[in-house]
Amino acid sequence: MAVQAEVKSVKLQIKYLGEVVNGRQTYITKTYNRVKPNAQNQDIYDVGKIIAGLQTNPLYGISKSEDSGLSEA
């Protein structure tokens, strides 16, 4: 039996460098829900860069998180 994955939701996560506390780097993560499941990776990345450009903290990374449901095909 073949299993099929259906994307249920997509999130954009942007991670920023925070303060150094007790000699350890901290990070700030902002998550944006309800990204269109069929959005292209390049488009999601571009939006992340634009949002990050509006912040005062330096950008550390941009990621995409998907939640998928599995079913038999």
PDB file with one MODEL, atoms N, CA, C and O in Angstrom:
MODEL        1
ATOM      1  N   MET A   1       0.830  -1.192   0.000  1.00  0.00           N
ATOM      2  CA  MET A   1       0.000   0.000   0.000  1.00  0.00           C
ATOM      3  C   MET A   1       0.871   1.251   0.000  1.00  0.00           C
ATOM      4  O   MET A   1       1.844   1.349   0.748  1.00  0.00           O
ATOM      5  N   ALA A   2       0.516   2.171  -0.824  1.00  0.00           N
ATOM      6  CA  ALA A   2       1.239   3.446  -0.890  1.00  0.00           C
ATOM      7  C   ALA A   2       0.645   4.422   0.113  1.00  0.00           C
ATOM      8  O   ALA A   2      -0.567   4.458   0.329  1.00  0.00           O
ATOM      9  N   VAL A   3       1.510   5.202   0.714  1.00  0.00           N
ATOM     10  CA  VAL A   3       1.081   6.216   1.669  1.00  0.00           C
ATOM     11  C   VAL A   3       1.281   7.584   1.033  1.00  0.00           C
ATOM     12  O   VAL A   3       2.309   7.859   0.414  1.00  0.00           O
ATOM     13  N   GLN A   4       0.281   8.426   1.200  1.00  0.00           N
ATOM     14  CA  GLN A   4       0.296   9.753   0.608  1.00  0.00           C
ATOM     15  C   GLN A   4       0.321  10.793   1.727  1.00  0.00           C
ATOM     16  O   GLN A   4      -0.395  10.652   2.718  1.00  0.00           O
ATOM     17  N   ALA A   5       1.140  11.838   1.577  1.00  0.00           N
ATOM     18  CA  ALA A   5       1.221  12.923   2.552  1.00  0.00           C
ATOM     19  C   ALA A   5       0.494  14.145   2.018  1.00  0.00           C
ATOM     20  O   ALA A   5       0.689  14.550   0.872  1.00  0.00           O
ATOM     21  N   GLU A   6      -0.335  14.717   2.853  1.00  0.00           N
ATOM     22  CA  GLU A   6      -1.057  15.943   2.493  1.00  0.00           C
ATOM     23  C   GLU A   6      -0.669  17.032   3.488  1.00  0.00           C
ATOM     24  O   GLU A   6      -0.857  16.875   4.694  1.00  0.00           O
ATOM     25  N   VAL A   7      -0.127  18.133   2.977  1.00  0.00           N
ATOM     26  CA  VAL A   7       0.304  19.230   3.835  1.00  0.00           C
ATOM     27  C   VAL A   7      -0.924  19.899   4.435  1.00  0.00           C
ATOM     28  O   VAL A   7      -1.815  20.357   3.719  1.00  0.00           O
ATOM     29  N   LYS A   8      -0.953  19.946   5.771  1.00  0.00           N
ATOM     30  CA  LYS A   8      -2.092  20.556   6.480  1.00  0.00           C
ATOM     31  C   LYS A   8      -1.829  22.027   6.790  1.00  0.00           C
ATOM     32  O   LYS A   8      -2.708  22.872   6.619  1.00  0.00           O
ATOM     33  N   SER A   9      -0.608  22.325   7.249  1.00  0.00           N
ATOM     34  CA  SER A   9      -0.274  23.712   7.569  1.00  0.00           C
ATOM     35  C   SER A   9       1.217  23.952   7.372  1.00  0.00           C
ATOM     36  O   SER A   9       2.034  23.034   7.461  1.00  0.00           O
ATOM     37  N   VAL A  10       1.549  25.216   7.103  1.00  0.00           N
ATOM     38  CA  VAL A  10       2.936  25.628   6.903  1.00  0.00           C
ATOM     39  C   VAL A  10       3.180  26.859   7.773  1.00  0.00           C
ATOM     40  O   VAL A  10       2.329  27.744   7.872  1.00  0.00           O
ATOM     41  N   LYS A  11       4.360  26.901   8.404  1.00  0.00           N
ATOM     42  CA  LYS A  11       4.744  28.036   9.242  1.00  0.00           C
ATOM     43  C   LYS A  11       6.098  28.564   8.790  1.00  0.00           C
ATOM     44  O   LYS A  11       6.972  27.801   8.376  1.00  0.00           O
ATOM     45  N   LEU A  12       6.256  29.867   8.874  1.00  0.00           N
ATOM     46  CA  LEU A  12       7.525  30.532   8.618  1.00  0.00           C
ATOM     47  C   LEU A  12       8.123  30.878   9.971  1.00  0.00           C
ATOM     48  O   LEU A  12       7.473  31.516  10.799  1.00  0.00           O
ATOM     49  N   GLN A  13       9.376  30.454  10.197  1.00  0.00           N
ATOM     50  CA  GLN A  13      10.048  30.761  11.452  1.00  0.00           C
ATOM     51  C   GLN A  13      11.306  31.565  11.152  1.00  0.00           C
ATOM     52  O   GLN A  13      12.124  31.182  10.316  1.00  0.00           O
ATOM     53  N   ILE A  14      11.443  32.691  11.853  1.00  0.00           N
ATOM     54  CA  ILE A  14      12.595  33.556  11.691  1.00  0.00           C
ATOM     55  C   ILE A  14      13.317  33.615  13.028  1.00  0.00           C
ATOM     56  O   ILE A  14      12.709  33.915  14.056  1.00  0.00           O
ATOM     57  N   LYS A  15      14.614  33.327  13.013  1.00  0.00           N
ATOM     58  CA  LYS A  15      15.411  33.303  14.233  1.00  0.00           C
ATOM     59  C   LYS A  15      16.407  34.453  14.201  1.00  0.00           C
ATOM     60  O   LYS A  15      17.128  34.644  13.222  1.00  0.00           O
ATOM     61  N   TYR A  16      16.433  35.219  15.299  1.00  0.00           N
ATOM     62  CA  TYR A  16      17.310  36.366  15.443  1.00  0.00           C
ATOM     63  C   TYR A  16      18.309  36.127  16.569  1.00  0.00           C
ATOM     64  O   TYR A  16      18.047  35.364  17.498  1.00  0.00           O
ATOM     65  N   LEU A  17      19.462  36.793  16.471  1.00  0.00           N
ATOM     66  CA  LEU A  17      20.416  36.773  17.565  1.00  0.00           C
ATOM     67  C   LEU A  17      19.894  37.672  18.675  1.00  0.00           C
ATOM     68  O   LEU A  17      19.497  38.812  18.433  1.00  0.00           O
ATOM     69  N   GLY A  18      19.899  37.149  19.886  1.00  0.00           N
ATOM     70  CA  GLY A  18      19.499  37.939  21.042  1.00  0.00           C
ATOM     71  C   GLY A  18      20.742  38.436  21.773  1.00  0.00           C
ATOM     72  O   GLY A  18      21.801  38.610  21.169  1.00  0.00           O
ATOM     73  N   GLU A  19      20.605  38.661  23.062  1.00  0.00           N
ATOM     74  CA  GLU A  19      21.718  39.129  23.883  1.00  0.00           C
ATOM     75  C   GLU A  19      22.601  37.963  24.298  1.00  0.00           C
ATOM     76  O   GLU A  19      22.180  36.806  24.274  1.00  0.00           O
ATOM     77  N   VAL A  20      23.830  38.285  24.679  1.00  0.00           N
ATOM     78  CA  VAL A  20      24.717  37.289  25.273  1.00  0.00           C
ATOM     79  C   VAL A  20      24.511  37.379  26.783  1.00  0.00           C
ATOM     80  O   VAL A  20      24.771  38.413  27.397  1.00  0.00           O
ATOM     81  N   VAL A  21      24.037  36.270  27.372  1.00  0.00           N
ATOM     82  CA  VAL A  21      23.750  36.226  28.804  1.00  0.00           C
ATOM     83  C   VAL A  21      24.657  35.179  29.443  1.00  0.00           C
ATOM     84  O   VAL A  21      24.646  34.013  29.051  1.00  0.00           O
ATOM     85  N   ASN A  22      25.433  35.605  30.422  1.00  0.00           N
ATOM     86  CA  ASN A  22      26.371  34.716  31.119  1.00  0.00           C
ATOM     87  C   ASN A  22      27.290  33.993  30.137  1.00  0.00           C
ATOM     88  O   ASN A  22      27.590  32.812  30.310  1.00  0.00           O
ATOM     89  N   GLY A  23      27.732  34.709  29.110  1.00  0.00           N
ATOM     90  CA  GLY A  23      28.640  34.136  28.137  1.00  0.00           C
ATOM     91  C   GLY A  23      27.998  33.236  27.101  1.00  0.00           C
ATOM     92  O   GLY A  23      28.705  32.628  26.298  1.00  0.00           O
ATOM     93  N   ARG A  24      26.673  33.135  27.097  1.00  0.00           N
ATOM     94  CA  ARG A  24      25.972  32.276  26.138  1.00  0.00           C
ATOM     95  C   ARG A  24      25.071  33.120  25.252  1.00  0.00           C
ATOM     96  O   ARG A  24      24.378  34.023  25.720  1.00  0.00           O
ATOM     97  N   GLN A  25      25.095  32.806  23.960  1.00  0.00           N
ATOM     98  CA  GLN A  25      24.260  33.520  22.984  1.00  0.00           C
ATOM     99  C   GLN A  25      22.803  33.095  23.153  1.00  0.00           C
ATOM    100  O   GLN A  25      22.514  31.903  23.257  1.00  0.00           O
ATOM    101  N   THR A  26      21.887  34.059  23.181  1.00  0.00           N
ATOM    102  CA  THR A  26      20.461  33.758  23.198  1.00  0.00           C
ATOM    103  C   THR A  26      19.877  34.046  21.820  1.00  0.00           C
ATOM    104  O   THR A  26      20.463  34.774  21.018  1.00  0.00           O
ATOM    105  N   TYR A  27      18.725  33.469  21.566  1.00  0.00           N
ATOM    106  CA  TYR A  27      18.060  33.623  20.274  1.00  0.00           C
ATOM    107  C   TYR A  27      16.605  33.997  20.492  1.00  0.00           C
ATOM    108  O   TYR A  27      16.005  33.651  21.510  1.00  0.00           O
ATOM    109  N   ILE A  28      16.054  34.700  19.532  1.00  0.00           N
ATOM    110  CA  ILE A  28      14.642  35.075  19.544  1.00  0.00           C
ATOM    111  C   ILE A  28      14.018  34.461  18.299  1.00  0.00           C
ATOM    112  O   ILE A  28      14.500  34.688  17.189  1.00  0.00           O
ATOM    113  N   THR A  29      12.956  33.689  18.470  1.00  0.00           N
ATOM    114  CA  THR A  29      12.287  33.059  17.335  1.00  0.00           C
ATOM    115  C   THR A  29      10.879  33.624  17.194  1.00  0.00           C
ATOM    116  O   THR A  29      10.111  33.657  18.155  1.00  0.00           O
ATOM    117  N   LYS A  30      10.559  34.061  16.003  1.00  0.00           N
ATOM    118  CA  LYS A  30       9.213  34.529  15.675  1.00  0.00           C
ATOM    119  C   LYS A  30       8.621  33.557  14.666  1.00  0.00           C
ATOM    120  O   LYS A  30       9.269  33.195  13.683  1.00  0.00           O
ATOM    121  N   THR A  31       7.389  33.139  14.915  1.00  0.00           N
ATOM    122  CA  THR A  31       6.709  32.188  14.050  1.00  0.00           C
ATOM    123  C   THR A  31       5.484  32.842  13.432  1.00  0.00           C
ATOM    124  O   THR A  31       4.688  33.478  14.122  1.00  0.00           O
ATOM    125  N   TYR A  32       5.346  32.677  12.130  1.00  0.00           N
ATOM    126  CA  TYR A  32       4.205  33.209  11.394  1.00  0.00           C
ATOM    127  C   TYR A  32       3.422  32.032  10.830  1.00  0.00           C
ATOM    128  O   TYR A  32       3.926  31.284   9.992  1.00  0.00           O
ATOM    129  N   ASN A  33       2.188  31.873  11.295  1.00  0.00           N
ATOM    130  CA  ASN A  33       1.327  30.763  10.897  1.00  0.00           C
ATOM    131  C   ASN A  33       0.543  31.102   9.633  1.00  0.00           C
ATOM    132  O   ASN A  33       0.586  32.223   9.126  1.00  0.00           O
ATOM    133  N   ARG A  34      -0.159  30.113   9.156  1.00  0.00           N
ATOM    134  CA  ARG A  34      -1.094  30.263   8.037  1.00  0.00           C
ATOM    135  C   ARG A  34      -0.421  30.668   6.729  1.00  0.00           C
ATOM    136  O   ARG A  34      -0.974  31.447   5.953  1.00  0.00           O
ATOM    137  N   VAL A  35       0.773  30.135   6.491  1.00  0.00           N
ATOM    138  CA  VAL A  35       1.426  30.319   5.197  1.00  0.00           C
ATOM    139  C   VAL A  35       0.732  29.392   4.210  1.00  0.00           C
ATOM    140  O   VAL A  35       0.405  28.259   4.564  1.00  0.00           O
ATOM    141  N   LYS A  36       0.505  29.835   3.007  1.00  0.00           N
ATOM    142  CA  LYS A  36      -0.164  28.996   2.005  1.00  0.00           C
ATOM    143  C   LYS A  36       0.647  27.721   1.775  1.00  0.00           C
ATOM    144  O   LYS A  36       1.849  27.798   1.524  1.00  0.00           O
ATOM    145  N   PRO A  37       0.015  26.557   1.855  1.00  0.00           N
ATOM    146  CA  PRO A  37       0.744  25.297   1.678  1.00  0.00           C
ATOM    147  C   PRO A  37       1.414  25.161   0.315  1.00  0.00           C
ATOM    148  O   PRO A  37       2.409  24.447   0.186  1.00  0.00           O
ATOM    149  N   ASN A  38       0.885  25.833  -0.698  1.00  0.00           N
ATOM    150  CA  ASN A  38       1.468  25.709  -2.036  1.00  0.00           C
ATOM    151  C   ASN A  38       2.452  26.839  -2.358  1.00  0.00           C
ATOM    152  O   ASN A  38       2.874  26.977  -3.506  1.00  0.00           O
ATOM    153  N   ALA A  39       2.823  27.653  -1.353  1.00  0.00           N
ATOM    154  CA  ALA A  39       3.780  28.741  -1.568  1.00  0.00           C
ATOM    155  C   ALA A  39       5.159  28.165  -1.888  1.00  0.00           C
ATOM    156  O   ALA A  39       5.575  27.170  -1.294  1.00  0.00           O
ATOM    157  N   GLN A  40       5.848  28.783  -2.809  1.00  0.00           N
ATOM    158  CA  GLN A  40       7.183  28.335  -3.203  1.00  0.00           C
ATOM    159  C   GLN A  40       8.198  28.672  -2.108  1.00  0.00           C
ATOM    160  O   GLN A  40       8.070  29.685  -1.419  1.00  0.00           O
ATOM    161  N   ASN A  41       9.205  27.813  -1.958  1.00  0.00           N
ATOM    162  CA  ASN A  41      10.234  28.029  -0.943  1.00  0.00           C
ATOM    163  C   ASN A  41      10.932  29.373  -1.117  1.00  0.00           C
ATOM    164  O   ASN A  41      11.202  30.057  -0.130  1.00  0.00           O
ATOM    165  N   GLN A  42      11.225  29.757  -2.341  1.00  0.00           N
ATOM    166  CA  GLN A  42      11.895  31.036  -2.598  1.00  0.00           C
ATOM    167  C   GLN A  42      11.037  32.202  -2.127  1.00  0.00           C
ATOM    168  O   GLN A  42      11.555  33.168  -1.567  1.00  0.00           O
ATOM    169  N   ASP A  43       9.720  32.119  -2.351  1.00  0.00           N
ATOM    170  CA  ASP A  43       8.813  33.184  -1.927  1.00  0.00           C
ATOM    171  C   ASP A  43       8.769  33.291  -0.406  1.00  0.00           C
ATOM    172  O   ASP A  43       8.770  34.395   0.139  1.00  0.00           O
ATOM    173  N   ILE A  44       8.730  32.156   0.279  1.00  0.00           N
ATOM    174  CA  ILE A  44       8.710  32.154   1.746  1.00  0.00           C
ATOM    175  C   ILE A  44      10.005  32.762   2.276  1.00  0.00           C
ATOM    176  O   ILE A  44       9.984  33.564   3.209  1.00  0.00           O
ATOM    177  N   TYR A  45      11.124  32.380   1.683  1.00  0.00           N
ATOM    178  CA  TYR A  45      12.421  32.919   2.083  1.00  0.00           C
ATOM    179  C   TYR A  45      12.483  34.428   1.862  1.00  0.00           C
ATOM    180  O   TYR A  45      12.958  35.164   2.726  1.00  0.00           O
ATOM    181  N   ASP A  46      12.010  34.884   0.716  1.00  0.00           N
ATOM    182  CA  ASP A  46      12.031  36.317   0.406  1.00  0.00           C
ATOM    183  C   ASP A  46      11.213  37.115   1.408  1.00  0.00           C
ATOM    184  O   ASP A  46      11.641  38.182   1.847  1.00  0.00           O
ATOM    185  N   VAL A  47      10.043  36.610   1.774  1.00  0.00           N
ATOM    186  CA  VAL A  47       9.206  37.280   2.768  1.00  0.00           C
ATOM    187  C   VAL A  47       9.913  37.308   4.117  1.00  0.00           C
ATOM    188  O   VAL A  47       9.879  38.316   4.822  1.00  0.00           O
ATOM    189  N   GLY A  48      10.552  36.200   4.471  1.00  0.00           N
ATOM    190  CA  GLY A  48      11.306  36.151   5.723  1.00  0.00           C
ATOM    191  C   GLY A  48      12.415  37.193   5.769  1.00  0.00           C
ATOM    192  O   GLY A  48      12.621  37.837   6.798  1.00  0.00           O
ATOM    193  N   LYS A  49      13.137  37.364   4.650  1.00  0.00           N
ATOM    194  CA  LYS A  49      14.201  38.362   4.580  1.00  0.00           C
ATOM    195  C   LYS A  49      13.641  39.780   4.719  1.00  0.00           C
ATOM    196  O   LYS A  49      14.249  40.631   5.367  1.00  0.00           O
ATOM    197  N   ILE A  50      12.485  40.025   4.110  1.00  0.00           N
ATOM    198  CA  ILE A  50      11.872  41.348   4.206  1.00  0.00           C
ATOM    199  C   ILE A  50      11.465  41.642   5.643  1.00  0.00           C
ATOM    200  O   ILE A  50      11.735  42.727   6.157  1.00  0.00           O
ATOM    201  N   ILE A  51      10.816  40.681   6.293  1.00  0.00           N
ATOM    202  CA  ILE A  51      10.405  40.869   7.694  1.00  0.00           C
ATOM    203  C   ILE A  51      11.630  41.070   8.572  1.00  0.00           C
ATOM    204  O   ILE A  51      11.639  41.951   9.431  1.00  0.00           O
ATOM    205  N   ALA A  52      12.671  40.255   8.364  1.00  0.00           N
ATOM    206  CA  ALA A  52      13.889  40.360   9.169  1.00  0.00           C
ATOM    207  C   ALA A  52      14.554  41.719   8.993  1.00  0.00           C
ATOM    208  O   ALA A  52      15.164  42.237   9.927  1.00  0.00           O
ATOM    209  N   GLY A  53      14.440  42.293   7.811  1.00  0.00           N
ATOM    210  CA  GLY A  53      15.020  43.605   7.553  1.00  0.00           C
ATOM    211  C   GLY A  53      14.357  44.723   8.335  1.00  0.00           C
ATOM    212  O   GLY A  53      14.928  45.804   8.478  1.00  0.00           O
ATOM    213  N   LEU A  54      13.161  44.473   8.840  1.00  0.00           N
ATOM    214  CA  LEU A  54      12.430  45.476   9.615  1.00  0.00           C
ATOM    215  C   LEU A  54      12.760  45.414  11.106  1.00  0.00           C
ATOM    216  O   LEU A  54      12.329  46.274  11.874  1.00  0.00           O
ATOM    217  N   GLN A  55      13.514  44.409  11.512  1.00  0.00           N
ATOM    218  CA  GLN A  55      13.831  44.198  12.924  1.00  0.00           C
ATOM    219  C   GLN A  55      15.177  44.825  13.278  1.00  0.00           C
ATOM    220  O   GLN A  55      15.998  45.101  12.403  1.00  0.00           O
ATOM    221  N   THR A  56      15.387  45.045  14.577  1.00  0.00           N
ATOM    222  CA  THR A  56      16.655  45.607  15.033  1.00  0.00           C
ATOM    223  C   THR A  56      17.689  44.523  15.326  1.00  0.00           C
ATOM    224  O   THR A  56      18.890  44.780  15.239  1.00  0.00           O
ATOM    225  N   ASN A  57      17.246  43.327  15.669  1.00  0.00           N
ATOM    226  CA  ASN A  57      18.173  42.234  15.969  1.00  0.00           C
ATOM    227  C   ASN A  57      18.688  41.617  14.671  1.00  0.00           C
ATOM    228  O   ASN A  57      17.950  41.544  13.688  1.00  0.00           O
ATOM    229  N   PRO A  58      19.961  41.167  14.656  1.00  0.00           N
ATOM    230  CA  PRO A  58      20.516  40.527  13.459  1.00  0.00           C
ATOM    231  C   PRO A  58      19.840  39.189  13.163  1.00  0.00           C
ATOM    232  O   PRO A  58      19.487  38.444  14.078  1.00  0.00           O
ATOM    233  N   LEU A  59      19.668  38.900  11.893  1.00  0.00           N
ATOM    234  CA  LEU A  59      19.055  37.645  11.454  1.00  0.00           C
ATOM    235  C   LEU A  59      20.017  36.476  11.677  1.00  0.00           C
ATOM    236  O   LEU A  59      21.203  36.575  11.364  1.00  0.00           O
ATOM    237  N   TYR A  60      19.506  35.380  12.214  1.00  0.00           N
ATOM    238  CA  TYR A  60      20.301  34.167  12.385  1.00  0.00           C
ATOM    239  C   TYR A  60      19.911  33.107  11.356  1.00  0.00           C
ATOM    240  O   TYR A  60      20.775  32.423  10.807  1.00  0.00           O
ATOM    241  N   GLY A  61      18.587  32.971  11.091  1.00  0.00           N
ATOM    242  CA  GLY A  61      18.165  31.975  10.119  1.00  0.00           C
ATOM    243  C   GLY A  61      16.676  32.030   9.837  1.00  0.00           C
ATOM    244  O   GLY A  61      15.897  32.568  10.624  1.00  0.00           O
ATOM    245  N   ILE A  62      16.294  31.464   8.697  1.00  0.00           N
ATOM    246  CA  ILE A  62      14.899  31.391   8.269  1.00  0.00           C
ATOM    247  C   ILE A  62      14.585  29.929   8.004  1.00  0.00           C
ATOM    248  O   ILE A  62      15.360  29.230   7.353  1.00  0.00           O
ATOM    249  N   SER A  63      13.440  29.466   8.512  1.00  0.00           N
ATOM    250  CA  SER A  63      13.061  28.074   8.265  1.00  0.00           C
ATOM    251  C   SER A  63      11.569  27.970   7.977  1.00  0.00           C
ATOM    252  O   SER A  63      10.779  28.857   8.301  1.00  0.00           O
ATOM    253  N   LYS A  64      11.224  26.867   7.366  1.00  0.00           N
ATOM    254  CA  LYS A  64       9.836  26.559   7.021  1.00  0.00           C
ATOM    255  C   LYS A  64       9.476  25.266   7.741  1.00  0.00           C
ATOM    256  O   LYS A  64      10.230  24.294   7.700  1.00  0.00           O
ATOM    257  N   SER A  65       8.337  25.260   8.390  1.00  0.00           N
ATOM    258  CA  SER A  65       7.886  24.085   9.120  1.00  0.00           C
ATOM    259  C   SER A  65       6.558  23.624   8.536  1.00  0.00           C
ATOM    260  O   SER A  65       5.621  24.411   8.407  1.00  0.00           O
ATOM    261  N   GLU A  66       6.483  22.332   8.182  1.00  0.00           N
ATOM    262  CA  GLU A  66       5.249  21.780   7.606  1.00  0.00           C
ATOM    263  C   GLU A  66       4.655  20.728   8.530  1.00  0.00           C
ATOM    264  O   GLU A  66       5.371  19.950   9.159  1.00  0.00           O
ATOM    265  N   ASP A  67       3.337  20.723   8.595  1.00  0.00           N
ATOM    266  CA  ASP A  67       2.590  19.685   9.305  1.00  0.00           C
ATOM    267  C   ASP A  67       1.778  18.927   8.264  1.00  0.00           C
ATOM    268  O   ASP A  67       0.929  19.506   7.587  1.00  0.00           O
ATOM    269  N   SER A  68       2.041  17.630   8.139  1.00  0.00           N
ATOM    270  CA  SER A  68       1.390  16.829   7.105  1.00  0.00           C
ATOM    271  C   SER A  68       0.580  15.698   7.723  1.00  0.00           C
ATOM    272  O   SER A  68       0.927  15.164   8.777  1.00  0.00           O
ATOM    273  N   GLY A  69      -0.491  15.351   7.053  1.00  0.00           N
ATOM    274  CA  GLY A  69      -1.284  14.181   7.427  1.00  0.00           C
ATOM    275  C   GLY A  69      -0.975  13.036   6.464  1.00  0.00           C
ATOM    276  O   GLY A  69      -0.793  13.263   5.267  1.00  0.00           O
ATOM    277  N   LEU A  70      -0.917  11.833   6.970  1.00  0.00           N
ATOM    278  CA  LEU A  70      -0.628  10.665   6.149  1.00  0.00           C
ATOM    279  C   LEU A  70      -1.882   9.821   5.962  1.00  0.00           C
ATOM    280  O   LEU A  70      -2.662   9.635   6.896  1.00  0.00           O
ATOM    281  N   SER A  71      -2.066   9.320   4.765  1.00  0.00           N
ATOM    282  CA  SER A  71      -3.209   8.454   4.487  1.00  0.00           C
ATOM    283  C   SER A  71      -2.831   7.450   3.403  1.00  0.00           C
ATOM    284  O   SER A  71      -1.881   7.666   2.650  1.00  0.00           O
ATOM    285  N   GLU A  72      -3.578   6.355   3.330  1.00  0.00           N
ATOM    286  CA  GLU A  72      -3.337   5.370   2.282  1.00  0.00           C
ATOM    287  C   GLU A  72      -3.901   5.877   0.960  1.00  0.00           C
ATOM    288  O   GLU A  72      -4.991   6.446   0.906  1.00  0.00           O
ATOM    289  N   ALA A  73      -3.143   5.660  -0.090  1.00  0.00           N
ATOM    290  CA  ALA A  73      -3.567   6.138  -1.410  1.00  0.00           C
ATOM    291  C   ALA A  73      -4.443   5.114  -2.097  1.00  0.00           C
ATOM    292  O   ALA A  73      -4.895   5.341  -3.220  1.00  0.00           O
TER     293      ALA A  73
ENDMDL
END
